[in-house]
Amino acid sequence: MSVAPAPTVPLGDRFARELPEMARPWRAEDAPDPKLLVLNEPLATELGLDPGFLRSADGLRLLVGAAVPDGASPVAQAYAGHQFGGFVPRLGDGRALLLGELVGADGCLHDLHLKGSGRTPFARGGDGLAAVGPMLREYVVSEAMAALGVPTTRSLAVVATGREVYRETPLPGAVLARVASSHLRVGSFQYARATDDVDLLRRLADHAISRHHPGAAGAERPYLALFDAVVAAQASLVARWMLVGFVHGVMNTDNMTISGETIDYGPCAFLDAFDPTTVYSSIDSGGRYAYGNQPVVAEWNLARLAEALLPLIDDEQERAVTLAVESLGAFRPRYSDAWSAGMRAKLGLPEGLDDAVASALVDEVLTLLRADRVDHTSFFRGLAAVARGDGETTRNLFLDLAGFDGWVARWRALDPDADGMDRVNPVYIPRNHLVEEALEAATAGNLNPLGRLLDAVSDPYTRRPGLERYAAPAPEDFGAYRTFCGT
């Protein structure tokens, strides 16, 4: 079948050219009847793309991979990964394609990537397709994360393909077009290391330094400096997840980026009741990726990156191990500093407050939240009203009123900054019951609930009339929530 090119989209092929051993040239499967479900027009404009073109027939063909611009070289990327602790040496893009790279208005390179575009050589028995619901979930949650200020891949569009996808039942198929500063992962380095090709490993590291951490290039040990930069980026990222109550759900090493962006919104969710043991993913039966485990898992994943980089860190393995272990040791204090600073801001604590006093306040309130299963987002947003003297609504979230009152008295004595708290504690997140409501409606052809949810979470810190249900906790009859990876 002949396809029309899309010459108005200047896609580069840097990854495919520089790392051909990790790129399998491939094309998307045909989408018999593409229909646009949602388009991120502001993001399109930031990328120098014409939203009008993307809405056209040729634009939709680009967004599902059927029309490939001149000069572009779509590829399925190869990578390895530890999945729930078990190493798989060959994973790769089983249902995804890197169409190419775009230079955005910021002057930086961005990947344009498809998800659900069909089987590739890495499909491992899967059909390579995606359903409307999971692709819209990634769109909603990734855009909410961006609005919350959390580094993330972005969603450009979701296009229905006109093809059914078979899971437990037949579902309408879709392709997600997403954007990232790159799709380099810890698993990318694990793949290169597993080939025993040190030249490939070095070229991959140089590619990562050039794209993400250029300051490492001038260091005495550039590859150790690269590792240091990834450690810092991931410590900051995971602290941000924890502060907004985000549960990734599948923190395999192939889902940890070198850039420090959140990637792969499969079985993700946001906390309802605060509980560090919370697991939403249906495939995480052992709780490996529970909310409270995320910092520990991130550190474990970074250790796997260090192992992959050892041949580049130093020619002598024992010295390389010593240097890598020392660098990895920076993760915990970096994470702790980022988490502590974020919690101080969420509680509106004054600068210069003694660390021991701040830590005691944080520990005590989290203990109260967990004991009474208090809604995470509602509590922190409502706390600003408590600081202003209007605390009854937030107080009523607790069963242990004496414990809460005692904590509030000590906290208010510090004169917390209520306005500052409103700037960091969101009103609106993609609450699980609202996400499910929107996805169910969209799967049935009604996009209105999705549009209303996107409107709320795109401006999460500003309380707006008419959006009260988007700020409310889940109803009591919502029950135990489970998420699924979509494959």
C-alpha positions in Angstrom: 0.0 0.0 0.0 1.5 3.4 -1.0 1.7 6.1 1.6 1.9 9.8 1.2 5.0 11.4 2.8 4.7 14.2 5.4 7.4 16.6 4.3 6.3 19.3 6.7 7.6 17.2 9.7 11.5 17.3 9.8 12.3 14.1 11.7 15.9 13.3 12.3 17.4 9.8 12.7 20.3 10.4 15.1 19.7 7.4 17.3 19.3 5.1 14.3 22.5 6.4 12.7 24.7 6.5 15.8 23.6 3.2 17.4 22.5 0.9 14.6 23.2 -2.2 16.7 20.3 -1.0 18.9 17.9 0.0 16.2 15.8 -2.3 14.0 14.3 -0.5 11.0 10.6 -1.2 11.1 7.2 0.2 10.0 3.9 0.5 11.8 1.0 -1.7 11.0 -1.7 -0.2 8.9 -4.5 1.5 10.8 -7.7 0.8 8.8 -9.7 3.8 10.0 -7.7 6.3 12.0 -9.7 8.8 14.0 -8.2 11.5 16.3 -9.4 11.1 20.0 -7.2 13.8 21.6 -4.5 16.2 20.4 -2.2 18.2 22.6 -2.1 21.4 20.6 0.2 23.4 23.0 2.8 20.6 22.9 2.5 20.3 19.1 3.2 24.0 18.9 6.2 23.7 21.2 7.6 21.1 18.9 7.1 23.2 15.8 4.3 21.1 14.5 1.1 22.5 12.9 -1.9 21.3 14.9 -4.0 21.8 11.8 -1.8 19.5 9.8 -1.9 16.9 12.6 -5.7 16.9 12.5 -5.7 16.3 8.7 -5.8 12.9 7.1 -2.1 13.1 6.4 -1.4 14.2 9.9 -3.3 11.3 11.3 -1.3 8.9 9.1 1.8 10.4 10.6 0.5 9.9 14.1 -0.1 6.2 13.5 3.1 5.7 11.6 1.5 5.1 8.2 3.1 8.2 6.6 6.8 8.5 7.1 8.5 11.9 6.3 11.3 11.9 3.8 14.6 11.3 5.6 13.0 9.7 8.7 14.1 6.1 9.7 11.5 4.6 12.0 13.1 2.0 14.3 12.2 -0.4 17.1 14.8 0.2 19.9 16.6 -2.7 21.5 17.1 -2.8 25.3 17.3 -5.3 28.1 15.9 -5.1 31.6 15.3 -6.5 35.1 11.6 -7.2 35.3 10.5 -7.7 38.9 14.1 -8.5 39.7 14.7 -11.1 36.9 17.1 -10.1 34.1 15.8 -10.4 30.5 18.7 -9.7 28.1 16.5 -8.9 25.1 13.3 -6.8 25.5 13.1 -3.9 23.2 10.1 -2.0 21.7 7.6 -4.9 21.3 4.8 -2.6 20.3 6.4 0.7 19.8 8.4 2.7 17.2 10.8 5.6 17.4 9.7 7.7 14.4 12.6 10.1 14.8 13.8 13.2 16.6 12.4 16.8 16.4 14.1 20.0 17.4 11.6 21.9 19.6 11.2 25.6 20.3 13.6 25.1 23.2 16.4 24.2 20.8 16.6 20.7 22.3 16.1 17.3 20.6 12.9 15.4 21.3 11.9 11.9 20.4 8.6 11.3 18.6 7.6 7.8 19.5 4.6 5.6 18.9 3.0 3.1 21.3 0.6 0.4 20.1 1.7 0.6 16.4 2.0 -3.1 15.9 4.3 -6.1 16.3 8.1 -5.6 16.0 10.9 -8.2 16.1 10.9 -7.6 19.9 7.2 -8.5 20.4 7.9 -11.8 22.2 4.5 -13.3 21.3 2.4 -10.2 21.9 0.2 -8.6 19.3 2.0 -5.3 19.4 -1.3 -3.4 19.7 -2.9 -1.2 22.3 -6.4 -0.4 23.4 -8.0 3.0 23.6 -8.3 2.9 27.5 -4.6 2.4 28.4 -3.4 4.9 25.7 -5.7 7.5 27.1 -4.6 6.7 30.6 -1.0 7.5 29.6 -2.2 10.7 28.0 -4.1 11.9 31.0 -1.6 10.9 33.7 1.5 12.1 31.8 -0.1 15.5 31.1 -1.1 15.7 34.7 2.4 15.0 35.8 3.8 17.7 33.5 1.3 20.2 35.0 2.4 19.1 38.5 6.0 19.9 37.5 7.2 16.3 37.5 9.7 15.5 34.7 7.9 13.2 32.3 7.5 12.0 28.8 4.6 13.9 27.2 1.6 12.8 25.2 1.1 14.4 21.8 -2.0 12.5 20.6 -4.1 9.4 20.8 -5.6 8.1 17.5 -8.1 5.3 17.3 -7.0 2.8 14.7 -10.4 1.3 13.6 -9.0 -2.1 14.6 -10.2 -4.3 17.4 -7.7 -5.4 20.1 -8.3 -8.7 21.9 -7.7 -8.8 25.6 -10.3 -10.4 28.0 -12.8 -8.9 25.5 -12.6 -7.2 22.1 -11.6 -3.5 22.6 -11.2 -0.6 20.2 -7.5 -0.1 19.3 -5.4 3.1 19.5 -1.9 4.4 19.0 -0.3 6.9 21.4 2.2 9.4 20.0 4.4 10.5 22.8 7.4 12.8 23.2 10.5 12.4 25.3 13.9 14.0 25.5 15.0 10.5 24.6 14.0 6.9 25.3 17.4 5.9 26.6 16.9 3.6 29.7 18.9 1.8 32.2 17.9 -1.2 30.2 19.6 0.3 27.1 22.9 0.2 28.9 22.2 -3.3 30.2 21.6 -4.4 26.6 24.9 -2.9 25.3 26.8 -4.3 28.2 25.4 -7.8 27.6 26.8 -7.8 24.1 30.4 -7.5 25.5 30.9 -4.8 22.8 32.7 -2.1 24.8 32.8 0.2 21.7 28.9 0.0 21.5 28.7 0.7 25.3 31.0 3.7 24.9 29.1 5.1 21.9 25.8 4.7 23.8 27.3 6.5 26.8 28.6 9.3 24.6 25.2 9.6 23.0 23.6 9.9 26.4 26.1 12.5 27.6 25.6 14.6 24.5 21.8 14.5 24.7 21.2 14.7 28.5 24.3 15.4 30.6 26.8 17.4 28.5 28.6 18.6 31.6 29.9 15.1 32.1 32.0 15.3 28.8 34.6 17.6 30.4 35.0 15.6 33.6 38.1 13.7 34.5 36.1 10.5 34.4 33.2 11.3 32.0 31.4 8.0 32.3 31.4 8.2 36.1 30.2 11.8 35.8 27.4 10.5 33.6 26.4 8.0 36.3 26.6 10.8 38.9 24.2 12.9 36.8 21.7 10.0 36.4 21.8 9.3 40.1 21.0 13.0 40.8 18.2 13.1 38.2 16.5 10.0 39.5 16.8 11.0 43.2 15.0 14.2 42.4 12.4 12.5 40.2 11.4 9.8 42.7 11.2 12.4 45.5 8.7 14.3 43.3 6.7 11.1 42.8 6.5 10.5 46.5 5.5 14.1 47.3 2.5 14.0 44.9 1.5 10.4 45.8 2.3 8.9 42.5 2.7 5.1 42.2 4.5 4.1 39.0 3.6 0.4 39.4 6.2 -1.2 37.2 9.7 0.2 38.0 11.6 -2.3 35.9 15.1 -1.2 34.8 13.7 -0.8 31.2 11.3 1.8 32.6 14.0 4.1 34.2 15.3 6.8 31.9 18.8 8.2 31.7 17.2 11.7 31.4 15.3 11.5 34.6 11.9 11.7 33.0 9.0 9.5 34.1 8.2 6.9 31.4 5.7 4.1 30.8 2.3 4.9 32.4 1.0 1.3 32.4 -0.4 0.3 35.8 0.2 3.6 37.4 -2.1 5.4 39.8 -2.2 8.1 42.5 -2.6 7.4 46.2 -6.1 7.7 47.7 -5.6 6.8 51.4 -2.0 7.4 52.5 -0.3 4.0 53.0 3.3 3.2 52.0 2.4 -0.4 51.3 -0.1 0.6 48.6 0.1 -1.5 45.4 -2.3 -0.9 42.5 -0.8 -3.0 39.8 -2.4 -6.3 39.2 0.9 -7.9 38.3 2.8 -6.8 41.4 1.6 -9.6 43.6 4.6 -9.3 45.9 4.5 -5.6 46.4 7.9 -5.0 45.0 6.9 -1.7 43.5 4.7 -0.5 46.3 4.5 3.3 46.9 6.9 3.3 49.9 9.4 1.0 48.1 10.0 3.3 45.1 13.1 5.1 46.5 14.7 1.7 47.3 13.8 0.3 43.9 15.3 3.3 42.2 18.5 2.9 44.0 18.6 -0.8 43.1 18.0 0.1 39.4 20.8 2.5 39.5 23.1 -0.2 40.9 22.3 -2.1 37.7 23.3 0.9 35.6 26.5 1.1 37.5 27.2 -2.5 36.7 26.7 -1.9 33.1 29.0 1.1 33.1 31.9 -0.6 34.9 34.1 -1.2 31.8 33.9 2.5 31.0 34.5 3.8 34.5 37.9 2.3 34.9 40.0 -0.3 33.2 40.7 -2.0 36.5 37.5 -3.7 37.6 38.0 -3.4 41.4 38.7 0.3 41.1 35.7 0.7 38.9 33.5 -1.0 41.4 34.8 1.2 44.3 34.2 4.4 42.3 30.7 3.2 41.3 29.7 2.3 44.8 30.9 5.6 46.1 28.9 7.4 43.5 25.8 5.3 44.1 26.1 6.3 47.8 25.0 9.8 46.8 21.5 8.6 46.0 20.2 8.3 49.5 21.3 11.8 50.8 20.2 13.4 47.5 16.8 11.7 47.7 16.4 12.6 51.4 17.3 16.2 50.8 14.8 16.5 47.9 12.1 14.7 49.9 12.7 16.8 53.1 12.7 20.1 51.2 9.5 19.0 49.4 7.8 18.1 52.7 8.8 21.3 54.3 7.2 23.2 51.4 4.0 21.0 51.6 3.7 21.8 55.3 4.6 25.5 54.8 7.5 25.3 57.3 9.7 28.4 57.7 13.2 28.5 56.4 15.9 27.8 59.1 13.6 25.5 61.1 15.7 22.9 62.9 15.9 19.7 61.0 14.9 17.6 64.0 11.8 19.7 64.6 10.8 19.5 60.9 11.5 15.7 60.7 9.4 15.1 63.9 6.4 17.0 62.5 6.6 15.1 59.1 6.9 11.7 60.8 4.1 12.4 63.2 1.6 13.6 60.6 2.4 10.7 58.2 1.8 8.3 61.0 -1.6 9.9 61.7 -2.5 9.8 57.9 -1.6 6.2 57.7 -3.4 5.1 60.9 -6.7 6.8 59.8 -6.4 6.1 56.1 -6.7 9.8 55.2 -6.8 10.9 51.6 -3.3 12.1 50.7 -4.1 14.9 48.3 -7.2 16.2 50.2 -5.2 16.4 53.4 -2.3 18.4 52.1 -4.4 20.8 50.1 -6.8 21.3 53.0 -3.9 22.0 55.4 -3.6 25.6 54.0 -7.1 26.3 55.2 -6.1 24.9 58.7 -3.2 27.4 58.7 -5.6 30.2 58.0 -7.8 29.1 60.9 -10.5 27.2 59.0 -9.6 23.6 59.9 -12.9 21.7 60.4 -13.1 20.1 57.0 -9.6 18.7 57.2 -10.0 17.8 60.9 -13.0 15.7 59.9 -10.8 13.5 57.8 -9.3 12.0 61.0 -10.6 9.5 63.5 -7.9 10.4 66.0 -9.0 13.9 66.7 -6.9 14.4 69.8 -3.8 13.3 67.9 -4.6 15.6 65.0 -5.4 18.6 67.2 -2.1 18.1 69.1 -0.1 18.0 65.9 -1.9 21.1 64.5 -1.2 23.1 67.6 2.6 22.4 67.4 2.6 23.0 63.6 0.6 26.3 63.7 2.9 27.7 66.3 5.5 27.8 63.6 3.4 30.2 61.5 3.2 28.1 58.3 3.0 29.8 54.9 -0.5 29.0 53.7 0.0 30.7 50.3 3.2 28.8 49.7 1.4 25.6 50.5 -1.3 26.3 47.9 1.5 26.6 45.3 2.8 23.1 45.9 -0.2 21.1 47.1 -2.5 20.3 44.2 -6.3 20.5 44.2 -6.7 18.2 41.3 -4.9 15.0 40.4 -6.1 12.2 38.1 -8.1 10.5 40.8 -8.4 6.8 40.2 -12.2 6.7 40.1 -12.4 9.7 37.7 -9.8 8.1 35.4 -11.7 4.9 35.2 -14.9 6.8 34.6 -13.3 8.8 31.7 -11.7 5.7 30.2 -14.8 3.6 30.3 -16.8 6.4 28.6 -14.1 7.0 26.0 -13.9 3.3 25.2 -17.7 3.5 24.5 -17.2 6.5 22.3 -18.0 9.4 24.7 -15.0 11.7 25.2 -16.7 14.3 27.3 -15.6 13.0 30.7 -12.1 12.7 29.4 -12.1 16.3 28.3 -13.4 17.5 31.7 -10.8 15.5 33.6 -8.0 16.9 31.4 -9.2 20.4 32.0 -9.0 19.9 35.7 -5.6 18.2 35.9 -4.0 20.6 33.4 -4.2 23.4 36.0 -3.8 21.4 39.3 -3.0 24.2 41.8 -5.9 26.6 41.0 -9.2 25.8 42.7 -12.0 26.5 40.2 -15.8 26.6 40.6 -17.7 23.7 39.0 -14.9 21.3 39.5 -15.7 20.2 43.1 -16.0 16.5 42.2 -12.5 16.5 40.7 -11.1 17.6 44.1 -13.1 15.1 46.2 -11.8 11.7 47.4 -13.1 8.5 45.9 -16.6 7.5 47.0 -16.7 4.8 49.7 -18.2 2.3 47.3 -15.2 2.6 44.8 -13.6 -0.3 46.5 -10.1 -1.8 46.2 -8.5 -0.4 43.0 -6.4 -2.4 40.5 -4.6 -1.3 37.4 -3.5 -3.3 34.4 -0.6 -2.9 32.0 -2.7 -2.9 28.9 -1.0 -5.7 27.1 
